[in-house]
Each structure stands twice: as C-alpha cells, then as structure tokens.
Amino acid sequence: MAVAKIIELNASSKTSMEDAVKSGLKKCAESVKNIKGAWVNEIKVVTDDDGTVNEWRVNLRVTFVVE
C-alpha cells in the first residue's frame, strides 16, 4: 500500500507563472523524493503603481509518495 503526503509551498518568478511553478518544484525536489504532482492553489502578482506585473507568486500543494 502506498501512502502519499501533501506539502504546501510558495514560489515566485519575475518571468511568468509557469516559471514560478517550475522553480518551486525544482527547489522542492532537492529535498523531497517521489514527487507525483502539484496543484496550483493560488496565484498572486506584485505590481507597479501603473499595474505592470513585476513578480508572479504561486502557492503550490505538492504530492509525493512516502517510502
């Protein structure tokens, strides 16, 4: 029987939402094994006064199988 666990993490990127997700998962994989998927739970942006997006932020729920 397999047991899965879910952890929550935040990641950011100046480039795009996709880049924020990828960099968050890459950093997570440095210490977590058997990652099976992730949900993008929340998306936020940091803007200038004129509304220009400076940074994308995502909240991820990462699922992995416990050994």
Secondary structure, 3 states (H helix, E strand, C coil): CCEEEEEEEEEEECCCHHHHHHHHHHHHHCCCCCEEEEEEEEEEEEECCCCCEEEEEEEEEEEEEEC
